[in-house]
Amino acid sequence: MTAPKAITFDCFGTLIDWEGEIQKVFKKILAKHGIVDADTKALQRHWENRQFDYIQEKYRPYKEVLKNTLPMAFGDFGYPFTEEDCIEFSESMGQWQPFADTKEALLELKKYTKIVLITNTDDAIITESVKQIGVEFDEIITAEQAGAYKPSHKGFHLALERLGLDKSEVLHAGFGFKYDVVPATELGFKTCWINRQGEVRPVDVQETYLVGDMATFALLIKAMAETESIKWEKELVK
């Protein structure tokens, strides 16, 4: 095992608690309409599917995506909503919080490799999200810059171009299997599925590595780097 020269990350669901934070926003909006017993997890999962289909149609700014897809999911469930609710949702993303292990794991990873974001959002939103994370990234590629959302390959190609690296030198890590593991595998990247929720693999594509959280992932990369270092030390002794 050789440590990658760069790790490209999915952000939302991998570093930031995408599912939990969306469920909080939905719970808050529904409570304003007197609905306090809704299954916000089911609603969030349904919204995610609607959103995934919507972003495949054409590129739209992600705030627009958020604003336009809330009515789809809420309408499917028969839940009331207002224009203000849609705006509230679209404006909330930059404040969504990272997982507890994210910052420490990223700081550990920076000792061994470059860290990069390939993220399905706008430049303005990710600027706020990076503030929440509290770690500086070596490169940030957004859907706004690529003009397309993952699983499009455009963001991956843009990352390689900016890094000046071959795909063999990069590992892509993400929670979003169909957003991240599938397209990265199609391009020939090594991948790590950071499966925080213990999801069942949705399609017949095999990730290179599988871990349950960022802390474990950092340990994996550290082990790769240390193994490589020991190998070189032995070669020097010869």
Beta strands, then each sheet from edge to edge (+ up, - down):
strand 1: 6-9
strand 2: 114-119
strand 3: 139-142
strand 4: 170-174
strand 5: 190-194
strand 6: 209-211
sheet 1: 3+ 2+ 1+ 4+ 5+ 6+
end
